């Protein structure tokens, strides 16, 4: 029986990438940000507690042009969708 590498398995099911990013953000105690077409130029921010917000974001870069922080501004709280 041929075994698949983890990369091959992830690439086979690209639909799970969103969920893996969300899970990892929560493991680190961070919020998860995602953009959805229906939200226009805004982002959705989901907290590990399940609270969801519509926000704008500003990515802060260091002197090497590497992202180091995300500052968000809450536009409104979203009901659990």
Number of C-alpha atoms within 10 A of each C-alpha: 3 4 7 9 9 9 8 10 11 14 12 10 9 9 10 12 12 12 11 12 14 19 16 13 17 16 11 9 12 14 20 20 21 13 14 10 8 7 11 8 10 18 22 23 23 20 17 17 9 10 13 20 21 21 20 15 16 10 11 12 12 9 6 6 8 10 11 9 11 11 10 15 12 14 13 11 13 13 8 8 4
